[in-house]
Amino acid sequence: MWLPAMWSTVLVMAAVAATDPLRIGVVAFMLSRARPVRLLLPFFLVAFTANVAVGAAVVFVFKHTSGDSGRTIPPALEIGIGVVALAIAALSITGVLERLVNRIRSRRKVPAAVGEHRDGEPAADSLPGLSKLPAGLTTALRGGSAWAAALLGLINGFPTPYYLAAMAAALTSGAAVATQMVALVVFNVIGFLAALIPIISFWVAPEATRSGVERVYEWMGTHHRLVVAVIAGAVGVFFLALGISDL
């Protein structure tokens, strides 16, 4: 009965994860290296495997307790998530969110922001979240180290709020364990398309792949207000509609 709600939640959250500016920025940075597949492949494999493993552990641990209530996330929580996401979208499109983030960055003296480039390519320490990585790891990434890319995949693949929402929808759907696992695998395939597609396309058209991902990253950096507003707005509308329909 609740399978459509589960799949709609999983697919929407996967689409949001796939358009994560940080993930696309990481891929753009790796494509700027001399041997990008050496970085992209361990990044994707470790992130994908870690996420699926976490999902499998959660599903099998709670397989006897999930779905007993016959419903998904409580409607009040769904509506609350929707309202918060819509508020974030409004703050982003009006520029209030950007001013708050810049104020925090200025206090912390963070030198670079989303979309900034050095020598025409995204720098590892200019990407949000990566500036706090150990200096040795960022140096290894610049040098094309596969182990650094794998570790970054583990960090980037750590369950995000989108994945947690997808897991919650699967667990409380009442679906069979196999169906829940298929849903979580599908989430991760879609969520990591930003890395998977360049891995495949680089063998066919390396320069076109580099320039295409770079253009996407530059566009998202230039229009970051719109990107955040659209992503947050989509999540907000989805959860608000889902919560109201469950009342």
VENMO-V151232 format. One record per residue. N is the residue number from 1. RES is the residue in three letters. PHI is phi in degrees with one decimal (NA if undefined). D_CENTER is the distance of its C-alpha to the mean C-alpha in Angstrom with 1 decimal. Layout:
BEGIN
n={N | N}
res={RES | RES}
phi={PHI | PHI}
d_center={D_CENTER | D_CENTER}
END
This chain:
BEGIN
n={1 | 2 | 3 | 4 | 5 | 6 | 7 | 8 | 9 | 10 | 11 | 12 | 13 | 14 | 15 | 16 | 17 | 18 | 19 | 20 | 21 | 22 | 23 | 24 | 25 | 26 | 27 | 28 | 29 | 30 | 31 | 32 | 33 | 34 | 35 | 36 | 37 | 38 | 39 | 40 | 41 | 42 | 43 | 44 | 45 | 46 | 47 | 48 | 49 | 50 | 51 | 52 | 53 | 54 | 55 | 56 | 57 | 58 | 59 | 60 | 61 | 62 | 63 | 64 | 65 | 66 | 67 | 68 | 69 | 70 | 71 | 72 | 73 | 74 | 75 | 76 | 77 | 78 | 79 | 80 | 81 | 82 | 83 | 84 | 85 | 86 | 87 | 88 | 89 | 90 | 91 | 92 | 93 | 94 | 95 | 96 | 97 | 98 | 99 | 100 | 101 | 102 | 103 | 104 | 105 | 106 | 107 | 108 | 109 | 110 | 111 | 112 | 113 | 114 | 115 | 116 | 117 | 118 | 119 | 120 | 121 | 122 | 123 | 124 | 125 | 126 | 127 | 128 | 129 | 130 | 131 | 132 | 133 | 134 | 135 | 136 | 137 | 138 | 139 | 140 | 141 | 142 | 143 | 144 | 145 | 146 | 147 | 148 | 149 | 150 | 151 | 152 | 153 | 154 | 155 | 156 | 157 | 158 | 159 | 160 | 161 | 162 | 163 | 164 | 165 | 166 | 167 | 168 | 169 | 170 | 171 | 172 | 173 | 174 | 175 | 176 | 177 | 178 | 179 | 180 | 181 | 182 | 183 | 184 | 185 | 186 | 187 | 188 | 189 | 190 | 191 | 192 | 193 | 194 | 195 | 196 | 197 | 198 | 199 | 200 | 201 | 202 | 203 | 204 | 205 | 206 | 207 | 208 | 209 | 210 | 211 | 212 | 213 | 214 | 215 | 216 | 217 | 218 | 219 | 220 | 221 | 222 | 223 | 224 | 225 | 226 | 227 | 228 | 229 | 230 | 231 | 232 | 233 | 234 | 235 | 236 | 237 | 238 | 239 | 240 | 241 | 242 | 243 | 244 | 245 | 246 | 247}
res={MET | TRP | LEU | PRO | ALA | MET | TRP | SER | THR | VAL | LEU | VAL | MET | ALA | ALA | VAL | ALA | ALA | THR | ASP | PRO | LEU | ARG | ILE | GLY | VAL | VAL | ALA | PHE | MET | LEU | SER | ARG | ALA | ARG | PRO | VAL | ARG | LEU | LEU | LEU | PRO | PHE | PHE | LEU | VAL | ALA | PHE | THR | ALA | ASN | VAL | ALA | VAL | GLY | ALA | ALA | VAL | VAL | PHE | VAL | PHE | LYS | HIS | THR | SER | GLY | ASP | SER | GLY | ARG | THR | ILE | PRO | PRO | ALA | LEU | GLU | ILE | GLY | ILE | GLY | VAL | VAL | ALA | LEU | ALA | ILE | ALA | ALA | LEU | SER | ILE | THR | GLY | VAL | LEU | GLU | ARG | LEU | VAL | ASN | ARG | ILE | ARG | SER | ARG | ARG | LYS | VAL | PRO | ALA | ALA | VAL | GLY | GLU | HIS | ARG | ASP | GLY | GLU | PRO | ALA | ALA | ASP | SER | LEU | PRO | GLY | LEU | SER | LYS | LEU | PRO | ALA | GLY | LEU | THR | THR | ALA | LEU | ARG | GLY | GLY | SER | ALA | TRP | ALA | ALA | ALA | LEU | LEU | GLY | LEU | ILE | ASN | GLY | PHE | PRO | THR | PRO | TYR | TYR | LEU | ALA | ALA | MET | ALA | ALA | ALA | LEU | THR | SER | GLY | ALA | ALA | VAL | ALA | THR | GLN | MET | VAL | ALA | LEU | VAL | VAL | PHE | ASN | VAL | ILE | GLY | PHE | LEU | ALA | ALA | LEU | ILE | PRO | ILE | ILE | SER | PHE | TRP | VAL | ALA | PRO | GLU | ALA | THR | ARG | SER | GLY | VAL | GLU | ARG | VAL | TYR | GLU | TRP | MET | GLY | THR | HIS | HIS | ARG | LEU | VAL | VAL | ALA | VAL | ILE | ALA | GLY | ALA | VAL | GLY | VAL | PHE | PHE | LEU | ALA | LEU | GLY | ILE | SER | ASP | LEU}
phi={NA | -100.9 | -61.0 | -58.5 | -65.4 | -63.0 | -66.5 | -65.4 | -64.5 | -60.9 | -70.6 | -65.4 | -65.0 | -66.1 | -63.5 | -65.7 | -62.5 | -66.2 | -100.5 | -59.8 | -58.2 | -63.9 | -63.9 | -67.1 | -63.7 | -62.2 | -64.4 | -61.2 | -63.3 | -64.4 | -68.2 | -80.5 | -80.7 | -66.6 | -126.3 | -65.6 | -64.1 | -61.1 | -94.8 | -65.4 | -64.2 | -65.3 | -58.9 | -67.8 | -62.5 | -68.9 | -62.5 | -63.7 | -63.4 | -62.4 | -65.2 | -64.4 | -62.8 | -62.4 | -61.0 | -63.6 | -61.1 | -65.5 | -61.8 | -75.4 | -69.2 | -104.5 | -64.9 | -92.0 | -115.1 | -82.1 | 79.9 | -67.4 | -82.0 | 73.3 | -148.1 | -88.5 | -58.1 | -52.1 | -54.7 | -62.0 | -69.5 | -60.7 | -65.3 | -61.4 | -61.6 | -62.1 | -64.7 | -63.4 | -63.8 | -66.8 | -64.3 | -63.0 | -61.4 | -65.3 | -64.4 | -71.3 | -67.5 | -87.8 | 90.6 | -65.2 | -62.3 | -61.9 | -65.2 | -64.4 | -64.6 | -64.1 | -65.6 | -65.8 | -64.0 | -65.8 | -69.1 | -88.4 | 59.4 | -78.5 | -76.3 | -130.2 | -131.3 | -60.3 | 89.0 | -77.5 | -127.2 | -125.6 | 56.5 | 79.8 | -141.5 | -66.2 | -88.9 | -59.6 | -85.6 | -96.6 | -87.8 | -55.8 | 91.0 | -87.6 | -66.3 | -94.4 | -70.2 | -57.0 | -58.5 | -63.1 | -70.9 | -65.3 | -64.8 | -64.8 | -63.8 | -61.8 | -83.3 | 80.5 | -76.5 | -67.8 | -66.6 | -66.4 | -65.4 | -64.7 | -65.0 | -64.2 | -62.3 | -64.8 | -67.8 | -70.1 | -85.8 | -56.9 | -42.0 | -88.9 | -56.3 | -65.0 | -70.0 | -61.9 | -65.0 | -65.2 | -64.4 | -63.0 | -64.7 | -68.1 | -64.0 | -97.5 | -82.1 | 80.7 | -75.1 | -64.5 | -57.5 | -61.1 | -66.2 | -61.5 | -65.9 | -60.4 | -61.4 | -72.0 | -65.5 | -61.0 | -55.0 | -72.5 | -61.9 | -68.6 | -62.1 | -107.6 | -61.5 | -61.1 | -97.7 | -67.0 | -62.3 | -61.9 | -60.0 | -75.9 | -71.9 | -63.7 | -68.0 | -90.7 | -141.2 | -61.3 | -68.5 | -64.4 | -65.2 | -57.6 | -67.7 | -66.2 | -65.5 | -63.2 | -64.2 | -62.1 | -64.1 | -63.4 | -63.8 | -66.8 | -68.2 | -70.6 | -112.0 | -63.2 | -60.3 | -65.3 | -60.5 | -62.7 | -64.4 | -67.6 | -63.2 | -64.5 | -63.5 | -63.5 | -63.3 | -62.7 | -63.1 | -61.0 | -69.8 | -64.7 | -65.5 | -66.6 | -65.8 | -64.7 | -68.6 | -87.3 | -64.8}
d_center={28.5 | 25.0 | 23.3 | 22.5 | 20.7 | 18.7 | 17.7 | 17.1 | 14.7 | 12.9 | 12.8 | 11.8 | 8.8 | 7.9 | 8.7 | 6.7 | 3.3 | 5.6 | 6.7 | 4.5 | 7.8 | 7.5 | 6.2 | 8.9 | 11.2 | 11.2 | 12.1 | 14.6 | 16.1 | 16.6 | 18.2 | 20.6 | 22.0 | 25.2 | 23.8 | 20.1 | 20.1 | 21.4 | 18.1 | 15.6 | 17.2 | 17.1 | 13.5 | 12.5 | 15.2 | 14.7 | 10.9 | 11.7 | 15.0 | 14.0 | 11.6 | 14.3 | 16.9 | 15.6 | 15.4 | 18.9 | 20.3 | 19.4 | 20.7 | 23.9 | 24.6 | 24.5 | 25.8 | 29.2 | 28.0 | 25.2 | 26.3 | 29.7 | 29.5 | 28.8 | 26.0 | 22.3 | 20.9 | 23.9 | 24.4 | 24.9 | 21.5 | 19.8 | 21.9 | 21.1 | 17.3 | 18.1 | 20.5 | 18.3 | 15.5 | 18.4 | 19.9 | 16.8 | 16.9 | 20.7 | 20.5 | 18.1 | 20.3 | 23.4 | 22.4 | 22.9 | 19.4 | 19.7 | 23.1 | 22.1 | 19.3 | 22.0 | 24.5 | 22.6 | 21.9 | 25.6 | 26.7 | 24.7 | 25.8 | 22.4 | 23.7 | 20.8 | 18.1 | 15.3 | 16.8 | 19.8 | 21.2 | 24.0 | 26.4 | 24.5 | 21.3 | 18.2 | 19.3 | 17.3 | 18.5 | 17.7 | 13.9 | 12.7 | 12.6 | 14.4 | 17.6 | 18.2 | 18.2 | 21.8 | 23.8 | 24.5 | 21.0 | 20.3 | 23.8 | 23.1 | 20.0 | 22.2 | 24.8 | 22.7 | 22.7 | 21.1 | 21.1 | 19.2 | 16.4 | 16.5 | 16.3 | 13.4 | 11.6 | 12.7 | 11.5 | 8.0 | 8.0 | 9.7 | 9.1 | 6.8 | 8.7 | 7.2 | 8.4 | 11.4 | 12.3 | 12.3 | 14.4 | 16.6 | 17.3 | 18.2 | 20.3 | 22.3 | 22.8 | 25.9 | 24.9 | 26.1 | 24.2 | 23.9 | 22.4 | 19.8 | 18.9 | 18.8 | 16.4 | 14.0 | 14.5 | 14.0 | 10.6 | 9.6 | 11.6 | 10.0 | 6.3 | 7.8 | 10.3 | 9.5 | 11.2 | 13.5 | 15.2 | 16.2 | 17.5 | 19.7 | 20.7 | 21.6 | 24.6 | 25.9 | 25.3 | 24.0 | 25.0 | 23.6 | 20.2 | 20.3 | 21.5 | 19.2 | 15.9 | 17.7 | 18.8 | 15.4 | 14.3 | 17.6 | 17.5 | 14.2 | 15.9 | 19.1 | 17.8 | 15.1 | 17.0 | 16.8 | 13.1 | 12.4 | 15.3 | 14.4 | 10.9 | 12.5 | 15.6 | 14.4 | 13.0 | 16.3 | 18.5 | 17.2 | 17.6 | 20.9 | 22.3 | 21.4 | 23.0 | 26.1 | 26.6 | 26.6 | 29.3}
END
